[in-house]
Amino acid sequence: MTFSAWISAHYEEKGPVKWLAFSLELVAAVTLMALMLLTCADVFGRYFFDNSVDGATELTEIGIAILVFAEMPVITWRGGHVVVDILDRMMGNTVLKALGLLSAFLISTSLYFLAERIYFLAARSMRRGEVTEYLEIPVGLIVQYIAVMSWVTAGAMITYGVYRLLFLNRN
């Protein structure tokens, strides 16, 4: 089986979204593996050599940020967020479609403006030369990554809402 056939067999998304989802999940998987190895090395070093890994806490915080924000667009596009549908049976299909599109628009707009603010803070952090306490990793780079992934998630949210409206809810 070729790599492309494997991707097609395991990912429901179509076109470039499939490859974006695979890439982001690969980043998340590699990050999770690195976090697991870091934690094992830290615990092993602490108990057997009385010396932990320097900067393990910083690396764990950065790794969790990379992991969470790499998965956000994928979960958003797949509609994996928690949805409360208590009143759906009482409303018509047209009202549900309109509310779904409205919520997708509001969420994507909120994410867009949140990303704008985060990017502003990242630029300020870069200008000031802020770094982490022990390893001196530039904080602005991590915050820029968070902003960019928030923009990608905003795009995924609005396209998911339009996609659902046009193709999935046909009755």
Secondary structure, DSSP 8 states (H G I E B T S, - for coil): --HHHHHHHH----THHHHHHHHHHHHHHHHHHHHHHHHHHHHHHHHHSS---TTHHHHHHHHHHHHHHHHHHHHHHTT-S----TTGGGS-HHHHHHHHHHHHHHHHHHHHHHHHHHHHHHHHHHHHT-B-TTT--BHHHHHHHHHHHHHHHHHHHHHHHHHIIIII---
